[in-house]
Amino acid sequence: MLFTADRIHDGKGWLPENTIIETDDNGTILSVYQSENREGVTVLEGLLAPGFVNVHCHLELSHMKGVVPKHTGLIGFLKQIPALRNSFSDEQKRTARKAAYEELYVNGTVAVGDIANTSDALDVRALGKMHIHTFTEALGFNPAPERMYGYAQQAFEAYNGQEGNGKMLRQSMVPHAPYSVSQPFFSLIDQHQPESIISIHNQECCAENEFYISKDGMVRDLLSGMGIDDSFFVPSGKTSLQTYLEWISPTHPVIFIHNTFTTKEDIDTARRLMPQTFWCLCPNANLYIENTLPDVPLFIKEGLNICVGTDSLASNHQLSILSELTTLKKNFSELDWEILLTWATLNGARALQMQHVIGSIEVGKQPGLVQIRGLGSDVPTIKRII
């Protein structure tokens, strides 16, 4: 099959005019060349790009769409999730997960970094349309986390035992967030798989930093409301990131999620301690929950490896990476579409260590192809080609 378009982004940048992409029936890129000959070539209006990589999603929360109101702030949001997530039948949850999975697929997603506290998402992983790295999330803010570690281990083993069904299915155990995982628990997670990818909700609200600096603020209220005794915790006088990165071995690639209140000093700490880092932006979820955005210009100035996610339908209106890019462009007009598309494709693939198969239009890869029309408008459209 032969394809061309008004513009083609290969995951790294714009390709020259009159570029032709040749694929086989399975979507493997056979050749990329320039020609004005259109015989047998499918000519697409708009933009052609590799399939998107959603680095951060929570498929198991898909049944909670619209349940938590907007702009509660993170602490208000977190107080409602545990109380409401199980007030649905198993069938309602299954139906919502399947619909969310199909939404991701239709919106051009080829790979997902999916957060799982349970083994519920085994059913959608088995559908075999997308590559998935499942981050089995551990929670337990206490000095003796062995029992909670056992729960996380059970979830990890459930995903670890699942066959790939033609797609990459991977998993790693990860900490949920600095305010929900104690230092001893960080150590157990760190030792679980010394070189596994770690994903962590990072500095999503200012209260997280406040808790680590002075042990004051709304995080204490959250823990107290959940009946958690934090008397063992001694504040470091530093931000959360500057504290917990000392508890993670540099052998781990780390994906920092949200980063709404991350500063240059935090970035400097990450650069010093962790050689492999990615910074995942979920702007629509940030606006839904905290009604604020990370300092994206700072991240660009610092040369960070940026990728993109949607978070869950509990904190978003849709699971569309194109919508996330549109929000970033709307709020940071200086961003160029060339770099935004790289964040959503090759950088995402690199973050999930899948760049040998997806993320860029290169011979031998199967990146998927998506057609985007109306790029730059308030409501661009996307169509999956392969």
Secondary structure by P-SEA (a helix, b strand, c coil): cccccccccccccccccbbbbbbcccccccccccccccccccccccbbbcbbbbcccccccccccccccccccaaaaaaccccccccccaaaaaaaaaaaaaaaaaacccccbbbbcccccccccccccbbbbccbbbbbccccaaaaaaaaaaaaaaaaaccccccbbbbbbbbcccccccaaaaaaaaaccccccccccccccaaaaaaaaccccaaaaaaaaaccccccccccccccccccccccccccbbbbcccccccaaaaaaaaacccbbbbbbbaaaaaaccccccaaaaaaaaccccccccccccccccccaaaaaaaaaaacccccaaaaaaaacaaaaaaacccccccccccccccbbbbbccccccbbbbbbcc
